Structures are given as C-alpha cells and as structure tokens.
Amino acid sequence: MGARGVPDLTQRELAAVRGILDRIAGLALFLKQSPPKELDASVLYAYLARMKEIQGNTDNGVSLVACLMAKEYLNRDLDMIPFDAAAKPQGAPGLDIDERTTAGARVVAEIKTTVPYGTNDLGAAQKNSFERDFAKLNAALGSNRYFFVTERRTFDLVRAKYARKIPGVKVVLLPSGESFVA
C-alpha cells in the first residue's frame, strides 16, 4: 500500500484508473444537465448515444478494477513478484492472471464479474464462459489456482453447483476476500 491506503499501482494501472475516473466524472457532469422531457426518438437517441460515448466500454473498466482487486488479494495472500494487472488487455485470450511468487511458484487466476442471469443458476452463455475458464484453471495443475468473482450470488452458485468442476482451486469473493477451496 502506498500513502493514505492507496494501493501501489504501476504507471499503466494508474493511467487506466485515471481514465475510468475521468469517464465517471464526465458522466456525472452530463447527467446534471436536464434530461429529455419529450418522447422524440431522435432526441432520446442522441441523449443515450452521448451517455454511451462518455462511458466508453464500461465492461472493460469493471474488469480492470476486478483485476486490481485480485492483485491486491494475491499480494496479501502470497509473496508475489510485482506485476502489472493492466498489461494484458481486458478480454484478451489466455488466463486473466499468470504470474509468479518470489519463490518462483506459478499463480494463475480467472476473474468473473458475472451477475447470474437466472435466479438459481447461470445463463447458457455464462455457463459456457465459466466452463472455458474452469478448463484453463484445471490445465494449470501444480499452480496456485484462483477463481475470483465479484458478486455474492455468483460466489454462492459456484460453491453450490460448480465447485466440483475446479477441484483444488481457491474461489474468492472480491472485494470481501471470503473464500473456499473447491
């Protein structure tokens, strides 16, 4: 941790976080303006399109912040070699985290910011995405393996329905740090 409880960030991480904060500030300013009051489709479209433009790819921002939370967790849990959580573009193929401890042990992780589609289960596309991530983690035997999730319902679903598919993987609910080993 750096000064005043702010985590130590790499230059790339810092730039990404500043970009997210700038987009949030821009959206807040935009939303202070009077919203459209008429049911004119072209006016509503222009308003929504501007909101979308200001926000940018919010999913990538959410994923990056989840990566930063995972990095903080790993740095508390293990003696990690410093790494840049923003080095790998969000959505790029491969493991979300594939790093090393100072003792040379491999640390791999997948991170999900998924909100379950169903009340009691994931949606079909979500299940497929989880299965792909489970396969990547299972292929990394002998490593410190983590499956990070950001939503309580997702954490509970993984524990109840999917833990058997990732034996030995530590499942962690971010940002609370609650965890179990599957």
N, C-alpha and C positions, 0 to 999 in steps of 0.2 A: 504494500500500500504506500502511496505517496502522501504528500501533505494533505491534511484535513480529511483523511479517509478516502481520498480519490485513488482508485487503483492505478498502478503504473501501466501506462499504455505506450505501445510503440507509436512511432510517427504516423504510420498507416492507420492504426486503430484510432488514434486521436483525430486524424483528418476525417475518417468515416463517421465518428461520433459527432464531430462538429457539423458535418453535413446533415446528419439526422436532426440535430438541434436547430439548425438553420431552417430546415423544412418545417419543423414543428412551429417555430416562431412565425414563419411566413404564413402558414395555415391559420394560426391564431389571429394574425392581423387581418387576413382575408375574411375570416368568419365574423369579425367585429363589424364588417360592413352590413348594410341591410340586405337580407336575402330577397330573392324574387318573391313578389306577392301575387303574381298572376299565373294562370295556368297556360302560359305560352310555351310550347315545347322548345322553340329555338332559344328563348331566354333561359329556361331551365337547363337546357343542354350546355349553353355557354357557361353558366354558373358551375355546373358539375364538372365540366371539362377543365375549368380553371382550378377547381379543387384537386382534381386528379393530377394535373400538371405540377402543382405545388408539392403535393405529397410524394411524387416520384414513385418508385417501386417500394411501397411500404413493406411488402413481404421480405424484401432483401434487408431492410433496416431491422425488422423484427428478428430475422435470422442472425444478423450480425450481433445484435445485442445479446441474443441467446448464446452465441459463441463466446462472447466476452464473459457472461455469467459462468459458462462451463470452464473457461480458462481460469477464472477466479477460484472455482471449486477445486479444479485439479491442482492449482498452486497451493491450496490449503491441505489437500489430501495427500499429495505426493511431492517429492523434491524434484520439480520439473526443471528441465533446461528451458530458459526463456524462449518463448515463441510468439509469433505474430498471428493472432486469431483472424486478422483481416487479410492475410496474404493470399489465401485461397478464395476466389470469388464465390459468393453465395450461389448455390445451385450447380456448381461445377461437379463433374463426376468424381467418384472416389470417396473415401472416408472424410467425414467432416473434420475430424482431428486425427492426426497420425504423427505423434511426437515422441520424445524420449525423456526419461528421467535422467538425473545427473549420474546415476549408476548404470545407465545405458539400457534400461528396460523400456520396451516399446509400450506406448499408451495410445489406444485407439478409442474413438468415440463417434457416435452418431447422435444428432440433436434433432428433436422434433418439437415444433411449435404448434402442432396439430391440435385443433379443437375437434373432438369426435363428432362426426356427422350424425350418428344415431344416438338415441338416449342411452342405450346399453351396449353399444359397440361402435366400431369404426365403420365408415362407409367403404364400399368396394374399392374405390381408388386409393383410399387411405390404407386399407389392408395391404394392397399390392405394394405401396410405398414402404410400409413397415416391413413386409417380407423381404424386400430388397435390402433394407438396412440390416435386418437380422442376419441375412446371408453374409453380408460384409463383415459383421462382427464375429460370426461363427467361423469365418475363414481365417481370422486373426488369432488363432489359438496360441496360448503361451504369452499373450499380451495382457496388460491391464486394460480390460474392456469395459466401456461405459455406454449406457444408453440414457441420454439426458432428455427430459421432457419438461415443458413449461406449464402444462395445465394439469390441475388436480384430477379431473375426470380421466384424462389420458393416463396418468400415473396409476390410478386405480384400475383402469381397464387392462393395462399391461400386467399388473400384479395378478388380476383375476383370470385373464384369458390368454395372455401371450407369453408370460414368463418362461414357461416350459420350452419355448422355441429359442431361447437365448440363455442356456444354462451357463452359470458362472459369470454372467455379465452383471455389473452393478448398475441398477436402474436408479436414477436420481431425479427428484423433482426440483427444478430450479424455480425461483431463487431460494426456496426454504432450505434446500440441502437434504431433505428427508430422502432416505434411500433404503433399498433392499438388494440382496444378491439373488438373482433369478436361479 
